[in-house]
Amino acid sequence: MSPRTRVALVVAVLAAAAAGTTLGVTVLIWGGDSHAARQPVGLRAGAPPFLLDELGVRIDPEAR
C-alpha cells in the first residue's frame, strides 16, 4: 500500500467516524421531545424594522 493510499484511507475512515458521531448525537438530541420543534411559530405583528446600518449605509457625520 502506497503512502498516498494509506493517507486517503485514514482520511476516509476519520470522515466516516465524524459523520457517524454527528448523526448519533443528532439522533440522541432529537430523541427526547421532537414535537416541540414542530409547533408553528406564526407571524409577528407589524412591519419588520428597516435598518440601513446593516447594509453599510451610514448617515452619521463621520461617514460623510
matplotlib code that plots the C-alpha trace (Angstrom):
import matplotlib.pyplot as plt

x = [0.0, 1.4, 1.7, -0.8, -3.4, -2.8, -3.4, -6.6, -7.8, -7.1, -8.9, -11.9, -12.1, -11.9, -14.5, -16.9, -16.3, -17.1, -20.2, -21.4, -20.7, -22.6, -25.6, -25.5, -25.5, -28.3, -30.5, -29.8, -30.7, -33.9, -35.0, -36.4, -39.1, -39.1, -42.7, -41.8, -39.8, -42.7, -45.1, -45.7, -44.3, -46.6, -46.1, -45.3, -47.5, -46.3, -43.7, -40.1, -37.6, -35.9, -32.3, -29.9, -27.0, -26.7, -26.4, -23.4, -25.3, -24.4, -25.6, -23.5, -21.0, -18.0, -19.3, -19.8]
y = [0.0, 3.3, 6.2, 8.2, 5.4, 5.0, 8.7, 8.6, 5.6, 7.2, 10.4, 8.4, 6.5, 9.7, 11.4, 8.4, 8.4, 12.1, 11.7, 8.8, 10.7, 13.7, 11.5, 9.7, 12.9, 14.4, 11.3, 11.4, 15.1, 14.7, 11.6, 13.4, 15.9, 16.3, 17.5, 20.8, 21.9, 21.2, 23.7, 26.7, 30.0, 32.3, 35.9, 38.8, 41.9, 45.0, 45.7, 44.4, 47.0, 48.9, 49.2, 50.6, 50.3, 46.6, 47.4, 49.6, 52.9, 55.3, 58.9, 60.0, 62.9, 60.6, 58.7, 61.8]
z = [0.0, -1.0, 1.4, -0.6, -0.5, 3.3, 3.9, 1.8, 3.7, 7.1, 6.0, 4.7, 8.0, 10.1, 7.9, 8.3, 12.0, 12.2, 10.2, 12.3, 15.5, 14.2, 13.2, 16.5, 18.6, 16.4, 17.0, 20.7, 20.9, 18.8, 20.6, 23.6, 22.7, 19.0, 18.8, 20.5, 17.4, 15.1, 16.6, 14.2, 15.3, 13.4, 12.2, 14.4, 14.3, 12.5, 9.8, 10.1, 11.1, 8.2, 9.2, 6.7, 9.1, 8.3, 4.5, 5.1, 4.5, 7.2, 7.7, 10.6, 10.1, 10.1, 7.1, 5.0]

ax = plt.figure().add_subplot(projection="3d")
ax.plot(x, y, z, "-o")
ax.set_aspect("equal")
plt.show()
